[in-house]
Amino acid sequence: MSARVQSSQKMPSRFRIFELPDVVLKDVFQNFEGVEILDLSFTSTRLMRRVFRSVGLRAVSHTVKFEDAYPLISTIVKFGSGKGSETSFVWKFVEGKKSINSDKVRKVECHRFDNCFTKGNTIFCHYHNPELGATVIFNHIFNCLPAPLNLHLKLNSIKNLHALFLNDCFSTCEKLDVWYVEQDENDELVEDLTGILEMVDVKKELRALVPQQCEMDIEKIRDLEVLTIQDAEWMSLPALYSLNCRFGSLLNHKFGQFDISAFAENWYNSTDRKLVKMQFGWNEYRRFSPMIDNLNWKEWDPKIRSRYFHDSSERSNSSRIDCSKGLDITRPDGLTATILKQDAFDCNILFLVWHDIHPETTRLAVLSEKLNLQNKKLASILGNRKERVVKKEFRDTFTEALAKKTEITEEIKLWVDTEDINAC
């Protein structure tokens, strides 16, 4: 009897975390870091899918980058819908075993990943074939947490592009950013844009800085939200008319000022309310003047629109475009568009549609509302709770509020020195 008692005392009972009630399990998972969630997923893909659903954990987006010889996978996960809390994790392949001071091993199916090392929200590891390794890891993550994929491809860095796209997880993506840098005149491009789009289905955004000499199927790109093409000299005027994007940019093309004016006239006679910006690369020494005869182009009138156009497709100071020198047309339905030559770092002809004639005023109101919301959250934690302040909740809210305040401060700097705010 005593032997039995001693035996039972020596064997500690296991804590079965996955047998906890869903409500408790959700609280447990919300205190996990992103990499801890990823580590748990390696126990059982099927189990994790069920657990993630029960606790309301879902992926917001995946980003996979093949920008050099060593790929990177980044995932943002979120609890619940709406404004639930977010966390993230990153898997980064590195050059060799000697660069990592760790002997920890992770296994996915029959694949062994040596020398895994965790720092912050990132797992670093070595694998003999990084492209294959990235495919295996991303398949595992995507099967546990399916979400839209943003794919970044530097063609120079990819050894087997066709094998990469044979993977079902890479055959469809929300956003595709693909580019090629010619390093030597003897470099041979594996695929042009036509070949790439035959292997991957892009749903929303395409940025293609790759050669394209022959005419391509416009159906592949016509309805994308955001479209940037380096070589569009194959594109005809009817193909240009047929584009149904919100933001378009054609860096190299064969369109002249009469073609661009015809594009503006086509928009004027249409009912299109989707287009926000169409950008045409332009030689800085080449003059541009829209055809005055066909449309009633007018100089800027501050009573009709603001001076500055907000380009939401850009995430930098260049998102604020000075349109004081532009010429305007207003359609019968009241929608106004501006055409102008922008000679900044690059020279472009811009066709801009004003869905909001006072964008700076609107942006300021939205940013102010965001800051007020964060201040209310802090006040709620500090002043309206009788129990002790939860450190993690306060820290997360304060960090978010600080980030929003920084964002707002940077936005305000863009227009605060303007003499006439009503005209901006």
Disulfide bonds with the S-S distance in Angstrom:
none
